[in-house]
Amino acid sequence: MTKKKKQPLFLLTNDDGYLSPGLTALAKELDQLGRVYVVAPDRERSSISLALTLRRPLRAEKISRNVYAVDGTPADCVYIALRHILPGKPDLLISGMNLGGNLGCQDVSYSGTVAAALQGTFMGIPSIAVSLIGRNGRNGHRYDFEAAASLVKALVEVLLKKKLPSKTFLNINIPPFPVKGLKITRLGEKRYSPELIKKKDPRGKAYFWIGVGHPRAVGPKNSDVQVVDRGWVSVTPLQIDRTANSILSSGLLSSLKTSLKKSR
């Protein structure tokens, strides 16, 4: 008797909320490959990075079959999904598709989308973060969700066969279609000039509004910020170890050790 092949198990999450069209498109496409569970925030949680909710209880509401909305952060969603919702260890965690790019060191540090993939990696789950850049239109940005989801599906099929190394994950950014192809990249920078607007509420008390301004892309030709701008899909391998190995044996750190000895 032929043994039935086990279907891969996917965990989908994001920082745009469980109703995001990018997440819905991915879930529909990956459902052709295996079992899909969606555990995502109940509302937008952008730019929240790796924050965890520690001072209040969390709720996970079942919306429909294998779809759950959590009143917390993307990292909260990953914890709850892996500990209490999924029937087993997922073969892959996919965070996204984010509405807008997550490019460069700054975006990667702030992004809830990238943070969810990082949290999955912390917990030993192969993980990727996916972001889709929209095309400017008269009524705002337009996103080709179906084409992007199909592209991600092709990448997922490879990742099911070729496992990611331990303690690493992928940050994938997709430019507006048609794309030229795919390039492996390093992180660049998006240098922001944040605006800080101060106003007063009806009671006369001051409040502040932080705006991101217009960031400037900086980096070599093989950096994510440059590659995506030229119409290529960017795949950047990231790791959880943030040690600056290049200065471990530097004169600066040796001086710090010496100063400590003198102070005793």
RAGI-V457842 format. One record per pair of residues at least 24 apart in sequence whose C-alpha atoms are under 8 Angstrom apart, sorted by the first residue. I is the first residue (numbers start at 1). GAP is how many residues later the second one is. D is the distance in Angstrom with one decimal. If there is no record, write none. Layout:
I&GAP&D / I&GAP&D
This chain:
7&26&7.4 / 7&27&5.0 / 7&28&6.6 / 8&25&7.1 / 8&26&4.9 / 8&27&6.3 / 8&82&7.4 / 8&83&5.9 / 9&25&5.9 / 9&26&4.9 / 9&27&6.2 / 9&28&7.8 / 9&79&8.0 / 9&80&7.6 / 9&81&4.8 / 9&82&5.3 / 9&83&7.0 / 10&24&7.1 / 10&25&6.1 / 10&26&4.8 / 10&27&6.1 / 10&80&5.4 / 10&81&6.0 / 10&82&5.3 / 10&83&5.9 / 10&84&7.4 / 11&25&6.2 / 11&26&5.1 / 11&27&6.0 / 11&28&7.2 / 11&70&7.9 / 11&79&6.3 / 11&81&6.5 / 11&82&4.8 / 11&83&6.3 / 12&24&7.2 / 12&25&6.1 / 12&26&4.7 / 12&27&6.3 / 12&28&7.4 / 12&81&6.0 / 12&82&5.0 / 12&83&5.8 / 12&84&7.4 / 13&25&5.9 / 13&26&5.4 / 13&27&4.6 / 13&28&7.8 / 13&61&6.9 / 13&64&7.2 / 13&65&7.5 / 13&80&7.8 / 13&81&6.6 / 13&82&4.8 / 13&83&6.3 / 13&103&7.3 / 14&26&5.8 / 14&27&7.2 / 14&60&6.1 / 14&81&4.9 / 14&82&4.7 / 14&83&7.1 / 14&84&6.9 / 14&98&7.2 / 14&99&5.2 / 14&102&7.0 / 15&25&7.2 / 15&26&6.5 / 15&29&5.8 / 15&30&4.8 / 15&31&5.3 / 15&58&7.4 / 15&59&5.7 / 15&81&7.5 / 15&83&7.3 / 15&97&5.3 / 15&98&5.3 / 16&25&7.3 / 16&27&6.6 / 16&28&4.3 / 16&29&5.9 / 16&30&6.3 / 16&82&6.7 / 16&83&7.5 / 17&24&4.7 / 17&25&5.3 / 17&26&4.5 / 17&27&4.9 / 17&28&7.1 / 17&52&7.9 / 18&24&6.0 / 18&25&7.2 / 18&50&7.7 / 18&51&6.2 / 21&124&7.4 / 22&74&6.7 / 22&75&4.7 / 22&76&6.5 / 22&77&6.9 / 22&123&6.0 / 22&127&8.0 / 23&73&5.8 / 23&74&5.5 / 23&75&7.8 / 25&120&6.1 / 25&121&6.2 / 25&124&6.0 / 26&70&8.0 / 26&71&7.1 / 26&123&5.1 / 26&126&7.8 / 26&127&7.9 / 29&120&6.2 / 29&121&6.5 / 29&124&6.7 / 30&123&6.2 / 36&30&7.1 / 37&29&4.9 / 37&30&6.1 / 37&49&7.2 / 38&28&6.2 / 38&29&4.7 / 38&30&6.1 / 39&28&6.1 / 39&29&4.8 / 39&30&6.0 / 39&31&7.0 / 39&38&5.9 / 39&39&7.4 / 39&42&6.2 / 40&28&6.5 / 40&29&5.4 / 40&30&6.0 / 40&34&6.6 / 40&37&5.8 / 41&28&5.4 / 41&29&4.7 / 41&30&5.8 / 41&31&5.9 / 41&32&6.2 / 41&33&6.3 / 41&36&6.8 / 42&27&4.7 / 42&28&5.3 / 42&29&5.4 / 42&30&7.5 / 43&28&7.6 / 45&28&6.3 / 45&29&7.4 / 45&67&6.9 / 46&65&6.5 / 46&66&5.6 / 46&67&7.7 / 47&63&4.9 / 47&64&4.7 / 47&65&5.5 / 48&25&7.3 / 48&62&6.2 / 48&63&6.3 / 48&64&5.2 / 49&60&6.6 / 49&61&4.7 / 49&62&4.9 / 49&63&4.3 / 49&64&7.7 / 49&65&7.5 / 49&66&5.3 / 50&24&7.5 / 50&25&5.9 / 50&62&6.5 / 50&65&5.0 / 50&66&7.2 / 50&69&7.4 / 51&24&6.6 / 51&25&8.0 / 52&24&5.8 / 73&39&7.7 / 74&38&6.1 / 74&39&7.2 / 74&41&7.2 / 74&42&5.3 / 75&37&7.8 / 75&40&6.7 / 75&41&5.2 / 75&44&6.0 / 78&38&6.7 / 78&41&6.9 / 78&42&6.6 / 89&36&7.7 / 90&35&6.9 / 91&34&7.1 / 91&35&6.8 / 91&69&7.4 / 92&33&6.4 / 92&34&5.1 / 92&35&5.6 / 92&36&7.8 / 92&68&7.8 / 93&24&6.8 / 93&27&6.7 / 93&32&6.7 / 93&33&6.2 / 93&34&4.5 / 93&35&6.3 / 94&33&5.9 / 94&34&5.1 / 94&35&5.9 / 94&36&7.2 / 95&32&7.7 / 95&33&6.3 / 95&34&4.7 / 95&35&6.1 / 96&33&6.1 / 96&34&5.0 / 96&35&6.1 / 97&32&7.7 / 97&33&5.0 / 97&34&5.0 / 97&35&6.2 / 98&32&6.3 / 98&33&4.4 / 98&34&5.9 / 99&32&6.4 / 99&33&5.7 / 99&34&6.7 / 99&35&7.4 / 100&31&6.0 / 100&32&5.2 / 100&33&4.5 / 100&34&6.4 / 101&30&5.1 / 101&31&5.7 / 101&32&5.2 / 101&72&6.0 / 101&73&7.6 / 102&29&6.2 / 102&71&6.8 / 103&70&7.3 / 103&84&7.2 / 103&85&7.2 / 103&86&7.3 / 103&87&7.2 / 103&121&6.2 / 103&122&5.8 / 104&83&4.9 / 104&84&4.4 / 104&85&4.2 / 104&86&5.7 / 104&120&6.6 / 104&121&6.2 / 105&82&6.0 / 105&83&6.3 / 105&84&5.4 / 105&85&7.3 / 106&83&6.6 / 106&84&6.4 / 106&85&7.8 / 107&83&7.5 / 114&57&7.0 / 117&52&7.0 / 118&51&7.1 / 118&122&7.2 / 121&45&7.9 / 121&46&5.9 / 121&47&6.7 / 121&48&6.7 / 121&119&7.8 / 122&45&7.0 / 122&118&7.6 / 124&42&7.5 / 124&43&7.4 / 126&37&7.6 / 126&38&6.3 / 126&40&7.9 / 126&42&7.9 / 126&43&6.8 / 127&42&5.4 / 127&43&6.9 / 128&41&5.6 / 128&42&4.7 / 128&43&6.0 / 128&44&7.3 / 129&40&8.0 / 129&41&6.2 / 129&42&4.9 / 129&43&5.9 / 130&41&6.3 / 130&42&4.7 / 130&43&5.9 / 130&44&7.7 / 131&41&6.2 / 131&42&4.8 / 131&43&6.2 / 132&41&5.9 / 132&42&4.8 / 132&43&6.3 / 132&44&7.6 / 133&40&7.4 / 133&41&6.0 / 133&42&5.0 / 133&43&5.8 / 134&41&7.1 / 134&42&5.6 / 135&41&5.6 / 143&33&7.3 / 144&32&7.4 / 144&33&7.1 / 147&30&7.8 / 148&26&7.2 / 167&72&5.9 / 167&73&5.8 / 167&74&7.8 / 168&69&6.8 / 168&70&5.6 / 168&71&4.3 / 168&72&6.4 / 169&68&5.9 / 169&69&5.4 / 169&70&6.3 / 170&65&6.4 / 170&66&5.6 / 170&67&4.6 / 170&68&5.9 / 171&63&7.9 / 171&64&5.8 / 171&65&5.1 / 171&66&6.4 / 171&67&7.0 / 172&61&7.3 / 172&62&5.6 / 172&63&4.6 / 172&64&6.4 / 173&51&7.9 / 173&55&7.2 / 173&60&5.9 / 173&61&5.1 / 173&62&6.7 / 174&54&7.1 / 174&58&7.3 / 174&59&4.8 / 174&60&6.6 / 175&53&5.7 / 175&54&7.4 / 175&56&5.8 / 175&57&6.6 / 175&58&6.2 / 176&55&7.2 / 177&54&8.0 / 178&53&7.9 / 179&52&5.4 / 179&53&5.6 / 179&54&6.8 / 180&51&5.8 / 180&52&5.2 / 180&53&7.6 / 181&50&8.0 / 181&51&5.4 / 181&52&6.1 / 182&50&5.5 / 182&51&4.5 / 182&52&6.1 / 182&53&7.4 / 183&44&7.4 / 183&49&6.5 / 183&50&6.1 / 183&51&5.4 / 183&52&6.3 / 184&38&7.7 / 184&50&6.0 / 184&51&5.0 / 184&52&5.9 / 184&53&8.0 / 185&37&5.4 / 185&38&5.1 / 185&39&5.4 / 185&42&7.6 / 185&49&6.1 / 185&50&5.9 / 185&51&5.0 / 185&52&7.7 / 186&36&6.5 / 186&37&4.7 / 186&38&6.0 / 186&50&5.6 / 186&51&7.5 / 187&32&7.8 / 187&36&5.4 / 187&37&5.6 / 187&38&7.5 / 187&49&6.9 / 188&29&7.5 / 188&30&6.0 / 188&31&4.6 / 188&32&7.2 / 188&35&4.9 / 188&36&5.8 / 188&37&5.7 / 188&38&7.7 / 189&27&8.0 / 189&28&5.8 / 189&29&5.0 / 189&30&6.1 / 189&36&6.9 / 190&25&5.5 / 190&26&5.3 / 190&27&4.6 / 190&28&6.1 / 190&35&7.5 / 191&24&5.1 / 191&25&5.1 / 191&26&6.5 / 191&27&7.2 / 192&24&6.6
